[in-house]
Amino acid sequence: MSIHIAETVSNVKNRDTRIAKHYTQIITPPKYPRSNRVIPLNQEALKCLNIMLETYGQHQIRDDLIVCTNTGNFPTSRNLQETLDRILRKCELPHYGTHALRHTFATRLLSKTSSHQDIKAVAELLGDDYKVVIKTYLHTDTGGKHDLVDQL
């Protein structure tokens, strides 16, 4: 199974003066063409997805969306961060921003790569450019450098 990322939720200024809310949420295509992507799910991710769907029930706005608020609306980035904070506190783990989840996913994938094609696949999964992925997520360690030189 996989998840297809084809849309994004954006917060935009509400220009309708009859409505008290200053901002509204709209669904738009991703900003960049490469952000439209398919992400395969492994068994653990599929298990977690099923737990989320059972926990949250059906989304009130659209049934093909995964996460919603208690009122059935789109979560804001603040909603997502507060939820992550509650989970981390319950697990007695330190605070992390939501972007740390993306960074962890990227670096763990990259640690499994063995070719440039694998790195390109990671870039496609993230919806990023190959060079951005290398610069941002590919890390080296001293031990790895020594092992590499020892192979000569």
N, CA, C and O atoms as a GROMACS GRO file, in nm:
protein
  608
    1MET      N    1   0.085  -0.118   0.000
    1MET     CA    2   0.000   0.000   0.000
    1MET      C    3   0.089   0.124   0.000
    1MET      O    4   0.204   0.119   0.044
    2SER      N    5   0.036   0.233  -0.050
    2SER     CA    6   0.110   0.358  -0.054
    2SER      C    7   0.015   0.475  -0.035
    2SER      O    8  -0.107   0.462  -0.046
    3ILE      N    9   0.073   0.590  -0.006
    3ILE     CA   10  -0.002   0.714   0.008
    3ILE      C   11   0.037   0.804  -0.108
    3ILE      O   12   0.156   0.821  -0.137
    4HIS      N   13  -0.062   0.863  -0.173
    4HIS     CA   14  -0.036   0.955  -0.284
    4HIS      C   15  -0.053   1.098  -0.233
    4HIS      O   16  -0.161   1.136  -0.187
    5ILE      N   17   0.054   1.174  -0.240
    5ILE     CA   18   0.051   1.315  -0.201
    5ILE      C   19   0.024   1.396  -0.328
    5ILE      O   20   0.111   1.406  -0.415
    6ALA      N   21  -0.095   1.451  -0.338
    6ALA     CA   22  -0.132   1.526  -0.458
    6ALA      C   23  -0.188   1.664  -0.425
    6ALA      O   24  -0.214   1.744  -0.514
    7GLU      N   25  -0.206   1.690  -0.295
    7GLU     CA   26  -0.263   1.818  -0.253
    7GLU      C   27  -0.199   1.860  -0.121
    7GLU      O   28  -0.139   1.779  -0.050
    8THR      N   29  -0.214   1.988  -0.091
    8THR     CA   30  -0.166   2.040   0.036
    8THR      C   31  -0.270   2.135   0.094
    8THR      O   32  -0.348   2.195   0.020
    9VAL      N   33  -0.271   2.148   0.224
    9VAL     CA   34  -0.361   2.242   0.290
    9VAL      C   35  -0.282   2.368   0.319
    9VAL      O   36  -0.174   2.362   0.377
   10SER      N   37  -0.337   2.482   0.280
   10SER     CA   38  -0.270   2.610   0.302
   10SER      C   39  -0.360   2.702   0.385
   10SER      O   40  -0.482   2.702   0.368
   11ASN      N   41  -0.299   2.779   0.474
   11ASN     CA   42  -0.370   2.882   0.547
   11ASN      C   43  -0.359   3.011   0.467
   11ASN      O   44  -0.249   3.056   0.437
   12VAL      N   45  -0.473   3.071   0.434
   12VAL     CA   46  -0.473   3.195   0.357
   12VAL      C   47  -0.560   3.298   0.427
   12VAL      O   48  -0.652   3.265   0.501
   13LYS      N   49  -0.528   3.424   0.401
   13LYS     CA   50  -0.605   3.532   0.461
   13LYS      C   51  -0.748   3.528   0.408
   13LYS      O   52  -0.770   3.515   0.288
   14ASN      N   53  -0.843   3.538   0.498
   14ASN     CA   54  -0.984   3.537   0.462
   14ASN      C   55  -1.025   3.679   0.424
   14ASN      O   56  -1.026   3.769   0.508
   15ARG      N   57  -1.060   3.699   0.299
   15ARG     CA   58  -1.094   3.832   0.250
   15ARG      C   59  -1.245   3.859   0.255
   15ARG      O   60  -1.291   3.968   0.220
   16ASP      N   61  -1.321   3.759   0.299
   16ASP     CA   62  -1.466   3.775   0.311
   16ASP      C   63  -1.496   3.848   0.443
   16ASP      O   64  -1.479   3.791   0.550
   17THR      N   65  -1.540   3.974   0.434
   17THR     CA   66  -1.562   4.057   0.552
   17THR      C   67  -1.682   4.011   0.635
   17THR      O   68  -1.697   4.054   0.749
   18ARG      N   69  -1.767   3.926   0.579
   18ARG     CA   70  -1.883   3.875   0.653
   18ARG      C   71  -1.845   3.765   0.752
   18ARG      O   72  -1.925   3.729   0.839
   19ILE      N   73  -1.725   3.712   0.740
   19ILE     CA   74  -1.680   3.603   0.826
   19ILE      C   75  -1.576   3.656   0.922
   19ILE      O   76  -1.483   3.726   0.881
   20ALA      N   77  -1.590   3.622   1.051
   20ALA     CA   78  -1.503   3.676   1.154
   20ALA      C   79  -1.362   3.617   1.152
   20ALA      O   80  -1.268   3.682   1.198
   21LYS      N   81  -1.346   3.498   1.100
   21LYS     CA   82  -1.214   3.435   1.099
   21LYS      C   83  -1.120   3.511   1.004
   21LYS      O   84  -1.157   3.544   0.892
   22HIS      N   85  -0.998   3.538   1.052
   22HIS     CA   86  -0.901   3.612   0.972
   22HIS      C   87  -0.834   3.525   0.866
   22HIS      O   88  -0.793   3.574   0.761
   23TYR      N   89  -0.824   3.394   0.895
   23TYR     CA   90  -0.761   3.302   0.802
   23TYR      C   91  -0.853   3.183   0.777
   23TYR      O   92  -0.934   3.147   0.862
   24THR      N   93  -0.838   3.124   0.661
   24THR     CA   94  -0.914   3.005   0.626
   24THR      C   95  -0.818   2.904   0.564
   24THR      O   96  -0.709   2.939   0.518
   25GLN      N   97  -0.859   2.780   0.562
   25GLN     CA   98  -0.776   2.676   0.504
   25GLN      C   99  -0.834   2.633   0.370
   25GLN      O  100  -0.954   2.614   0.354
   26ILE      N  101  -0.743   2.619   0.273
   26ILE     CA  102  -0.786   2.574   0.140
   26ILE      C  103  -0.695   2.459   0.095
   26ILE      O  104  -0.581   2.448   0.139
   27ILE      N  105  -0.747   2.376   0.007
   27ILE     CA  106  -0.668   2.267  -0.051
   27ILE      C  107  -0.621   2.313  -0.188
   27ILE      O  108  -0.700   2.360  -0.270
   28THR      N  109  -0.490   2.299  -0.210
   28THR     CA  110  -0.430   2.339  -0.337
   28THR      C  111  -0.335   2.230  -0.385
   28THR      O  112  -0.295   2.144  -0.306
   29PRO      N  113  -0.299   2.232  -0.512
   29PRO     CA  114  -0.193   2.140  -0.557
   29PRO      C  115  -0.062   2.175  -0.486
   29PRO      O  116  -0.046   2.288  -0.441
   30PRO      N  117   0.031   2.081  -0.476
   30PRO     CA  118   0.159   2.114  -0.414
   30PRO      C  119   0.229   2.228  -0.487
   30PRO      O  120   0.208   2.249  -0.606
   31LYS      N  121   0.312   2.300  -0.414
   31LYS     CA  122   0.383   2.416  -0.468
   31LYS      C  123   0.478   2.376  -0.582
   31LYS      O  124   0.490   2.449  -0.681
   32TYR      N  125   0.544   2.262  -0.567
   32TYR     CA  126   0.640   2.218  -0.667
   32TYR      C  127   0.592   2.088  -0.731
   32TYR      O  128   0.533   2.004  -0.662
   33PRO      N  129   0.614   2.070  -0.860
   33PRO     CA  130   0.570   1.946  -0.927
   33PRO      C  131   0.624   1.819  -0.862
   33PRO      O  132   0.553   1.718  -0.856
   34ARG      N  133   0.748   1.822  -0.814
   34ARG     CA  134   0.806   1.701  -0.754
   34ARG      C  135   0.743   1.668  -0.618
   34ARG      O  136   0.762   1.559  -0.566
   35SER      N  137   0.667   1.763  -0.562
   35SER     CA  138   0.599   1.737  -0.435
   35SER      C  139   0.479   1.645  -0.452
   35SER      O  140   0.429   1.589  -0.355
   36ASN      N  141   0.433   1.630  -0.576
   36ASN     CA  142   0.326   1.534  -0.607
   36ASN      C  143   0.394   1.398  -0.618
   36ASN      O  144   0.465   1.372  -0.715
   37ARG      N  145   0.371   1.311  -0.519
   37ARG     CA  146   0.449   1.187  -0.512
   37ARG      C  147   0.371   1.074  -0.447
   37ARG      O  148   0.266   1.095  -0.386
   38VAL      N  149   0.425   0.954  -0.462
   38VAL     CA  150   0.368   0.834  -0.401
   38VAL      C  151   0.469   0.781  -0.300
   38VAL      O  152   0.586   0.762  -0.332
   39ILE      N  153   0.422   0.758  -0.177
   39ILE     CA  154   0.510   0.709  -0.071
   39ILE      C  155   0.463   0.569  -0.030
   39ILE      O  156   0.354   0.554   0.024
   40PRO      N  157   0.545   0.466  -0.056
   40PRO     CA  158   0.507   0.331  -0.015
   40PRO      C  159   0.508   0.320   0.138
   40PRO      O  160   0.586   0.386   0.205
   41LEU      N  161   0.420   0.237   0.190
   41LEU     CA  162   0.414   0.214   0.335
   41LEU      C  163   0.464   0.074   0.367
   41LEU      O  164   0.423  -0.023   0.303
   42ASN      N  165   0.553   0.064   0.466
   42ASN     CA  166   0.593  -0.069   0.511
   42ASN      C  167   0.488  -0.121   0.609
   42ASN      O  168   0.390  -0.051   0.638
   43GLN      N  169   0.506  -0.241   0.660
   43GLN     CA  170   0.404  -0.302   0.746
   43GLN      C  171   0.381  -0.222   0.874
   43GLN      O  172   0.267  -0.208   0.920
   44GLU      N  173   0.488  -0.168   0.933
   44GLU     CA  174   0.475  -0.090   1.056
   44GLU      C  175   0.397   0.039   1.031
   44GLU      O  176   0.311   0.077   1.110
   45ALA      N  177   0.426   0.107   0.920
   45ALA     CA  178   0.355   0.230   0.886
   45ALA      C  179   0.208   0.200   0.857
   45ALA      O  180   0.120   0.277   0.897
   46LEU      N  181   0.182   0.090   0.790
   46LEU     CA  182   0.043   0.050   0.761
   46LEU      C  183  -0.033   0.022   0.890
   46LEU      O  184  -0.149   0.059   0.904
   47LYS      N  185   0.033  -0.044   0.984
   47LYS     CA  186  -0.028  -0.073   1.114
   47LYS      C  187  -0.063   0.059   1.186
   47LYS      O  188  -0.172   0.074   1.240
   48CYS      N  189   0.032   0.153   1.186
   48CYS     CA  190   0.009   0.283   1.250
   48CYS      C  191  -0.102   0.360   1.181
   48CYS      O  192  -0.184   0.424   1.247
   49LEU      N  193  -0.106   0.355   1.048
   49LEU     CA  194  -0.212   0.422   0.972
   49LEU      C  195  -0.348   0.366   1.011
   49LEU      O  196  -0.443   0.443   1.031
   50ASN      N  197  -0.358   0.236   1.021
   50ASN     CA  198  -0.486   0.174   1.060
   50ASN      C  199  -0.528   0.215   1.201
   50ASN      O  200  -0.646   0.236   1.226
   51ILE      N  201  -0.432   0.227   1.292
   51ILE     CA  202  -0.463   0.274   1.427
   51ILE      C  203  -0.515   0.417   1.422
   51ILE      O  204  -0.612   0.451   1.490
   52MET      N  205  -0.449   0.502   1.342
   52MET     CA  206  -0.494   0.641   1.329
   52MET      C  207  -0.635   0.648   1.273
   52MET      O  208  -0.718   0.725   1.322
   53LEU      N  209  -0.663   0.569   1.170
   53LEU     CA  210  -0.795   0.572   1.109
   53LEU      C  211  -0.902   0.525   1.206
   53LEU      O  212  -1.013   0.579   1.209
   54GLU      N  213  -0.870   0.424   1.287
   54GLU     CA  214  -0.964   0.377   1.389
   54GLU      C  215  -0.985   0.482   1.498
   54GLU      O  216  -1.096   0.500   1.546
   55THR      N  217  -0.877   0.551   1.536
   55THR     CA  218  -0.883   0.651   1.642
   55THR      C  219  -0.961   0.774   1.599
   55THR      O  220  -1.047   0.822   1.672
   56TYR      N  221  -0.930   0.825   1.481
   56TYR     CA  222  -0.989   0.950   1.436
   56TYR      C  223  -1.122   0.932   1.365
   56TYR      O  224  -1.198   1.028   1.352
   57GLY      N  225  -1.150   0.814   1.318
   57GLY     CA  226  -1.274   0.794   1.243
   57GLY      C  227  -1.264   0.860   1.107
   57GLY      O  228  -1.157   0.900   1.063
   58GLN      N  229  -1.378   0.870   1.041
   58GLN     CA  230  -1.379   0.927   0.906
   58GLN      C  231  -1.370   1.079   0.912
   58GLN      O  232  -1.435   1.143   0.995
   59HIS      N  233  -1.291   1.133   0.826
   59HIS     CA  234  -1.274   1.278   0.816
   59HIS      C  235  -1.405   1.340   0.768
   59HIS      O  236  -1.466   1.289   0.673
   60GLN      N  237  -1.448   1.448   0.831
   60GLN     CA  238  -1.576   1.507   0.795
   60GLN      C  239  -1.571   1.590   0.667
   60GLN      O  240  -1.674   1.612   0.603
   61ILE      N  241  -1.452   1.635   0.630
   61ILE     CA  242  -1.441   1.718   0.510
   61ILE      C  243  -1.432   1.631   0.386
   61ILE      O  244  -1.507   1.650   0.290
   62ARG      N  245  -1.340   1.534   0.388
   62ARG     CA  246  -1.323   1.440   0.277
   62ARG      C  247  -1.278   1.307   0.334
   62ARG      O  248  -1.195   1.303   0.424
   63ASP      N  249  -1.332   1.198   0.282
   63ASP     CA  250  -1.299   1.068   0.338
   63ASP      C  251  -1.163   1.014   0.295
   63ASP      O  252  -1.121   0.909   0.344
   64ASP      N  253  -1.093   1.082   0.204
   64ASP     CA  254  -0.960   1.035   0.165
   64ASP      C  255  -0.848   1.105   0.242
   64ASP      O  256  -0.730   1.086   0.211
   65LEU      N  257  -0.883   1.185   0.343
   65LEU     CA  258  -0.784   1.250   0.427
   65LEU      C  259  -0.765   1.168   0.554
   65LEU      O  260  -0.858   1.101   0.599
   66ILE      N  261  -0.646   1.171   0.612
   66ILE     CA  262  -0.613   1.084   0.724
   66ILE      C  263  -0.640   1.149   0.859
   66ILE      O  264  -0.709   1.091   0.943
   67VAL      N  265  -0.587   1.268   0.881
   67VAL     CA  266  -0.592   1.330   1.012
   67VAL      C  267  -0.689   1.446   1.012
   67VAL      O  268  -0.695   1.523   0.917
   68CYS      N  269  -0.766   1.457   1.122
   68CYS     CA  270  -0.856   1.571   1.138
   68CYS      C  271  -0.859   1.610   1.285
   68CYS      O  272  -0.810   1.537   1.371
   69THR      N  273  -0.915   1.726   1.312
   69THR     CA  274  -0.932   1.771   1.450
   69THR      C  275  -1.055   1.704   1.510
   69THR      O  276  -1.125   1.630   1.442
   70ASN      N  277  -1.080   1.730   1.638
   70ASN     CA  278  -1.199   1.673   1.704
   70ASN      C  279  -1.328   1.718   1.637
   70ASN      O  280  -1.430   1.648   1.644
   71THR      N  281  -1.325   1.833   1.572
   71THR     CA  282  -1.445   1.884   1.504
   71THR      C  283  -1.452   1.839   1.359
   71THR      O  284  -1.544   1.877   1.287
   72GLY      N  285  -1.353   1.758   1.315
   72GLY     CA  286  -1.354   1.706   1.179
   72GLY      C  287  -1.294   1.798   1.075
   72GLY      O  288  -1.309   1.775   0.955
   73ASN      N  289  -1.224   1.901   1.120
   73ASN     CA  290  -1.162   1.995   1.028
   73ASN      C  291  -1.015   1.961   1.005
   73ASN      O  292  -0.961   1.868   1.066
   74PHE      N  293  -0.951   2.036   0.914
   74PHE     CA  294  -0.808   2.018   0.890
   74PHE      C  295  -0.731   2.059   1.015
   74PHE      O  296  -0.763   2.161   1.076
   75PRO      N  297  -0.630   1.983   1.053
   75PRO     CA  298  -0.546   2.029   1.165
   75PRO      C  299  -0.452   2.139   1.117
   75PRO      O  300  -0.410   2.140   1.001
   76THR      N  301  -0.421   2.230   1.206
   76THR     CA  302  -0.321   2.332   1.175
   76THR      C  303  -0.185   2.277   1.214
   76THR      O  304  -0.177   2.173   1.279
   77SER      N  305  -0.079   2.345   1.175
   77SER     CA  306   0.055   2.300   1.215
   77SER      C  307   0.066   2.304   1.368
   77SER      O  308   0.137   2.223   1.427
   78ARG      N  309  -0.003   2.397   1.430
   78ARG     CA  310  -0.003   2.404   1.577
   78ARG      C  311  -0.073   2.282   1.637
   78ARG      O  312  -0.025   2.225   1.735
   79ASN      N  313  -0.188   2.240   1.578
   79ASN     CA  314  -0.257   2.119   1.625
   79ASN      C  315  -0.164   1.998   1.620
   79ASN      O  316  -0.157   1.920   1.714
   80LEU      N  317  -0.093   1.985   1.508
   80LEU     CA  318  -0.003   1.871   1.490
   80LEU      C  319   0.112   1.875   1.591
   80LEU      O  320   0.148   1.772   1.647
   81GLN      N  321   0.168   1.994   1.614
   81GLN     CA  322   0.279   2.006   1.710
   81GLN      C  323   0.231   1.975   1.852
   81GLN      O  324   0.301   1.907   1.927
   82GLU      N  325   0.112   2.023   1.889
   82GLU     CA  326   0.060   1.996   2.024
   82GLU      C  327   0.033   1.847   2.043
   82GLU      O  328   0.056   1.794   2.152
   83THR      N  329  -0.014   1.780   1.940
   83THR     CA  330  -0.037   1.636   1.947
   83THR      C  331   0.096   1.563   1.964
   83THR      O  332   0.107   1.473   2.047
   84LEU      N  333   0.195   1.600   1.884
   84LEU     CA  334   0.327   1.539   1.897
   84LEU      C  335   0.384   1.564   2.036
   84LEU      O  336   0.444   1.475   2.096
   85ASP      N  337   0.367   1.686   2.090
   85ASP     CA  338   0.416   1.718   2.224
   85ASP      C  339   0.353   1.628   2.329
   85ASP      O  340   0.422   1.581   2.420
   86ARG      N  341   0.221   1.603   2.318
   86ARG     CA  342   0.153   1.515   2.414
   86ARG      C  343   0.208   1.373   2.406
   86ARG      O  344   0.229   1.308   2.509
   87ILE      N  345   0.231   1.326   2.285
   87ILE     CA  346   0.286   1.190   2.267
   87ILE      C  347   0.425   1.181   2.328
   87ILE      O  348   0.456   1.086   2.399
   88LEU      N  349   0.509   1.280   2.301
   88LEU     CA  350   0.646   1.280   2.353
   88LEU      C  351   0.647   1.286   2.506
   88LEU      O  352   0.727   1.217   2.569
   89ARG      N  353   0.560   1.368   2.566
   89ARG     CA  354   0.553   1.376   2.712
   89ARG      C  355   0.510   1.242   2.770
   89ARG      O  356   0.566   1.195   2.870
   90LYS      N  357   0.409   1.180   2.708
   90LYS     CA  358   0.359   1.051   2.757
   90LYS      C  359   0.468   0.944   2.750
   90LYS      O  360   0.475   0.857   2.836
   91CYS      N  361   0.553   0.952   2.649
   91CYS     CA  362   0.664   0.856   2.632
   91CYS      C  363   0.790   0.900   2.705
   91CYS      O  364   0.893   0.833   2.699
   92GLU      N  365   0.781   1.014   2.776
   92GLU     CA  366   0.894   1.071   2.849
   92GLU      C  367   1.015   1.094   2.758
   92GLU      O  368   1.129   1.063   2.792
   93LEU      N  369   0.987   1.151   2.642
   93LEU     CA  370   1.090   1.185   2.545
   93LEU      C  371   1.103   1.337   2.536
   93LEU      O  372   1.009   1.408   2.569
   94PRO      N  373   1.219   1.386   2.494
   94PRO     CA  374   1.236   1.532   2.483
   94PRO      C  375   1.151   1.590   2.370
   94PRO      O  376   1.104   1.519   2.282
   95HIS      N  377   1.134   1.721   2.376
   95HIS     CA  378   1.057   1.792   2.274
   95HIS      C  379   1.128   1.786   2.139
   95HIS      O  380   1.249   1.804   2.130
   96TYR      N  381   1.051   1.762   2.035
   96TYR     CA  382   1.098   1.770   1.897
   96TYR      C  383   0.993   1.841   1.815
   96TYR      O  384   0.874   1.828   1.842
   97GLY      N  385   1.037   1.917   1.716
   97GLY     CA  386   0.944   1.979   1.623
   97GLY      C  387   0.894   1.874   1.524
   97GLY      O  388   0.957   1.770   1.507
   98THR      N  389   0.782   1.901   1.459
   98THR     CA  390   0.727   1.805   1.364
   98THR      C  391   0.823   1.780   1.248
   98THR      O  392   0.822   1.671   1.190
   99HIS      N  393   0.904   1.879   1.213
   99HIS     CA  394   0.999   1.859   1.103
   99HIS      C  395   1.104   1.754   1.138
   99HIS      O  396   1.164   1.695   1.049
  100ALA      N  397   1.126   1.730   1.266
  100ALA     CA  398   1.221   1.627   1.309
  100ALA      C  399   1.177   1.490   1.259
  100ALA      O  400   1.261   1.404   1.233
  101LEU      N  401   1.046   1.469   1.247
  101LEU     CA  402   0.996   1.340   1.196
  101LEU      C  403   1.039   1.321   1.050
  101LEU      O  404   1.082   1.213   1.011
  102ARG      N  405   1.027   1.427   0.971
  102ARG     CA  406   1.070   1.421   0.832
  102ARG      C  407   1.221   1.399   0.824
  102ARG      O  408   1.268   1.319   0.743
  103HIS      N  409   1.296   1.470   0.908
  103HIS     CA  410   1.441   1.459   0.907
  103HIS      C  411   1.484   1.316   0.944
  103HIS      O  412   1.574   1.259   0.883
  104THR      N  413   1.419   1.260   1.046
  104THR     CA  414   1.450   1.123   1.087
  104THR      C  415   1.418   1.025   0.975
  104THR      O  416   1.499   0.936   0.947
  105PHE      N  417   1.302   1.039   0.912
  105PHE     CA  418   1.264   0.953   0.800
  105PHE      C  419   1.371   0.960   0.691
  105PHE      O  420   1.416   0.858   0.640
  106ALA      N  421   1.411   1.082   0.656
  106ALA     CA  422   1.509   1.101   0.548
  106ALA      C  423   1.644   1.041   0.584
  106ALA      O  424   1.703   0.969   0.503
  107THR      N  425   1.695   1.070   0.703
  107THR     CA  426   1.828   1.021   0.739
  107THR      C  427   1.829   0.869   0.755
  107THR      O  428   1.928   0.805   0.723
  108ARG      N  429   1.720   0.812   0.804
  108ARG     CA  430   1.715   0.666   0.817
  108ARG      C  431   1.709   0.600   0.679
  108ARG      O  432   1.772   0.497   0.658
  109LEU      N  433   1.634   0.659   0.586
  109LEU     CA  434   1.633   0.606   0.450
  109LEU      C  435   1.772   0.615   0.388
  109LEU      O  436   1.820   0.519   0.327
  110LEU      N  437   1.836   0.730   0.404
  110LEU     CA  438   1.968   0.749   0.344
  110LEU      C  439   2.072   0.654   0.402
  110LEU      O  440   2.166   0.615   0.333
  111SER      N  441   2.055   0.616   0.528
  111SER     CA  442   2.151   0.522   0.588
  111SER      C  443   2.140   0.384   0.525
  111SER      O  444   2.230   0.302   0.540
  112LYS      N  445   2.031   0.358   0.455
  112LYS     CA  446   2.011   0.228   0.389
  112LYS      C  447   2.050   0.231   0.241
  112LYS      O  448   2.043   0.129   0.174
  113THR      N  449   2.089   0.347   0.191
  113THR     CA  450   2.120   0.358   0.048
  113THR      C  451   2.256   0.298   0.015
  113THR      O  452   2.346   0.295   0.099
  114SER      N  453   2.269   0.251  -0.109
  114SER     CA  454   2.398   0.197  -0.152
  114SER      C  455   2.437   0.248  -0.291
  114SER      O  456   2.539   0.206  -0.347
  115SER      N  457   2.355   0.338  -0.347
  115SER     CA  458   2.387   0.389  -0.480
  115SER      C  459   2.326   0.528  -0.497
  115SER      O  460   2.244   0.572  -0.416
  116HIS      N  461   2.366   0.594  -0.604
  116HIS     CA  462   2.308   0.725  -0.638
  116HIS      C  463   2.160   0.711  -0.672
  116HIS      O  464   2.081   0.801  -0.644
  117GLN      N  465   2.123   0.599  -0.730
  117GLN     CA  466   1.981   0.575  -0.762
  117GLN      C  467   1.898   0.570  -0.636
  117GLN      O  468   1.786   0.621  -0.632
  118ASP      N  469   1.952   0.507  -0.530
  118ASP     CA  470   1.881   0.501  -0.402
  118ASP      C  471   1.862   0.642  -0.344
  118ASP      O  472   1.756   0.674  -0.291
  119ILE      N  473   1.966   0.725  -0.356
  119ILE     CA  474   1.957   0.862  -0.304
  119ILE      C  475   1.853   0.940  -0.384
  119ILE      O  476   1.776   1.018  -0.328
  120LYS      N  477   1.850   0.919  -0.515
  120LYS     CA  478   1.748   0.983  -0.599
  120LYS      C  479   1.609   0.938  -0.558
  120LYS      O  480   1.516   1.018  -0.556
  121ALA      N  481   1.593   0.810  -0.525
  121ALA     CA  482   1.463   0.758  -0.480
  121ALA      C  483   1.421   0.825  -0.349
  121ALA      O  484   1.304   0.858  -0.331
  122VAL      N  485   1.516   0.845  -0.258
  122VAL     CA  486   1.486   0.914  -0.132
  122VAL      C  487   1.440   1.057  -0.162
  122VAL      O  488   1.343   1.105  -0.103
  123ALA      N  489   1.508   1.124  -0.254
  123ALA     CA  490   1.469   1.261  -0.291
  123ALA      C  491   1.326   1.262  -0.346
  123ALA      O  492   1.248   1.352  -0.313
  124GLU      N  493   1.292   1.164  -0.428
  124GLU     CA  494   1.157   1.157  -0.483
  124GLU      C  495   1.054   1.131  -0.374
  124GLU      O  496   0.946   1.189  -0.377
  125LEU      N  497   1.085   1.044  -0.277
  125LEU     CA  498   0.993   1.018  -0.167
  125LEU      C  499   0.968   1.143  -0.084
  125LEU      O  500   0.857   1.166  -0.036
  126LEU      N  501   1.072   1.224  -0.067
  126LEU     CA  502   1.060   1.347   0.011
  126LEU      C  503   1.002   1.463  -0.068
  126LEU      O  504   0.959   1.563  -0.010
  127GLY      N  505   0.999   1.450  -0.201
  127GLY     CA  506   0.953   1.560  -0.284
  127GLY      C  507   1.055   1.670  -0.293
  127GLY      O  508   1.022   1.786  -0.316
  128ASP      N  509   1.182   1.634  -0.274
  128ASP     CA  510   1.291   1.731  -0.275
  128ASP      C  511   1.383   1.706  -0.393
  128ASP      O  512   1.376   1.602  -0.459
  129ASP      N  513   1.469   1.803  -0.420
  129ASP     CA  514   1.573   1.792  -0.520
  129ASP      C  515   1.687   1.707  -0.464
  129ASP      O  516   1.715   1.710  -0.345
  130TYR      N  517   1.751   1.630  -0.552
  130TYR     CA  518   1.863   1.542  -0.516
  130TYR      C  519   1.970   1.618  -0.436
  130TYR      O  520   2.016   1.570  -0.332
  131LYS      N  521   2.008   1.736  -0.484
  131LYS     CA  522   2.113   1.814  -0.418
  131LYS      C  523   2.070   1.861  -0.280
  131LYS      O  524   2.150   1.864  -0.187
  132VAL      N  525   1.943   1.897  -0.265
  132VAL     CA  526   1.891   1.941  -0.135
  132VAL      C  527   1.896   1.826  -0.036
  132VAL      O  528   1.932   1.845   0.080
  133VAL      N  529   1.860   1.707  -0.081
  133VAL     CA  530   1.862   1.589   0.006
  133VAL      C  531   2.004   1.561   0.055
  133VAL      O  532   2.025   1.535   0.173
  134ILE      N  533   2.100   1.565  -0.036
  134ILE     CA  534   2.239   1.539   0.002
  134ILE      C  535   2.287   1.645   0.102
  134ILE      O  536   2.348   1.612   0.204
  135LYS      N  537   2.259   1.771   0.073
  135LYS     CA  538   2.306   1.880   0.159
  135LYS      C  539   2.237   1.880   0.296
  135LYS      O  540   2.301   1.909   0.397
  136THR      N  541   2.109   1.848   0.300
  136THR     CA  542   2.031   1.860   0.422
  136THR      C  543   2.031   1.734   0.508
  136THR      O  544   2.040   1.743   0.630
  137TYR      N  545   2.019   1.619   0.446
  137TYR     CA  546   1.992   1.498   0.522
  137TYR      C  547   2.104   1.395   0.524
  137TYR      O  548   2.104   1.306   0.609
  138LEU      N  549   2.200   1.403   0.433
  138LEU     CA  550   2.307   1.303   0.427
  138LEU      C  551   2.419   1.345   0.521
  138LEU      O  552   2.485   1.447   0.500
  139HIS      N  553   2.440   1.265   0.625
  139HIS     CA  554   2.541   1.295   0.726
  139HIS      C  555   2.650   1.189   0.723
  139HIS      O  556   2.625   1.074   0.687
  140THR      N  557   2.770   1.229   0.761
  140THR     CA  558   2.881   1.133   0.769
  140THR      C  559   2.926   1.124   0.914
  140THR      O  560   2.898   1.212   0.996
  141ASP      N  561   2.997   1.018   0.944
  141ASP     CA  562   3.056   1.005   1.076
  141ASP      C  563   3.204   0.970   1.062
  141ASP      O  564   3.247   0.922   0.958
  142THR      N  565   3.279   0.994   1.166
  142THR     CA  566   3.423   0.970   1.162
  142THR      C  567   3.455   0.824   1.135
  142THR      O  568   3.545   0.794   1.056
  143GLY      N  569   3.384   0.734   1.200
  143GLY     CA  570   3.408   0.592   1.180
  143GLY      C  571   3.388   0.552   1.035
  143GLY      O  572   3.465   0.473   0.981
  144GLY      N  573   3.285   0.604   0.972
  144GLY     CA  574   3.258   0.574   0.832
  144GLY      C  575   3.368   0.623   0.741
  144GLY      O  576   3.402   0.557   0.643
  145LYS      N  577   3.425   0.738   0.772
  145LYS     CA  578   3.535   0.792   0.692
  145LYS      C  579   3.658   0.704   0.703
  145LYS      O  580   3.725   0.676   0.604
  146HIS      N  581   3.688   0.658   0.826
  146HIS     CA  582   3.802   0.568   0.846
  146HIS      C  583   3.781   0.437   0.771
  146HIS      O  584   3.873   0.386   0.706
  147ASP      N  585   3.661   0.382   0.779
  147ASP     CA  586   3.631   0.256   0.708
  147ASP      C  587   3.650   0.273   0.558
  147ASP      O  588   3.702   0.185   0.490
  148LEU      N  589   3.606   0.388   0.507
  148LEU     CA  590   3.617   0.414   0.363
  148LEU      C  591   3.763   0.420   0.319
  148LEU      O  592   3.800   0.358   0.219
  149VAL      N  593   3.844   0.493   0.394
  149VAL     CA  594   3.985   0.503   0.360
  149VAL      C  595   4.055   0.369   0.376
  149VAL      O  596   4.144   0.336   0.298
  150ASP      N  597   4.017   0.292   0.476
  150ASP     CA  598   4.078   0.159   0.498
  150ASP      C  599   4.052   0.064   0.381
  150ASP      O  600   4.126  -0.032   0.362
  151GLN      N  601   3.948   0.090   0.303
  151GLN     CA  602   3.917   0.003   0.190
  151GLN      C  603   4.013   0.023   0.073
  151GLN      O  604   4.013  -0.057  -0.020
  152LEU      N  605   4.095   0.127   0.076
  152LEU     CA  606   4.189   0.153  -0.033
  152LEU      C  607   4.304   0.054  -0.033
  152LEU      O  608   4.392   0.062  -0.119
   0.00000   0.00000   0.00000
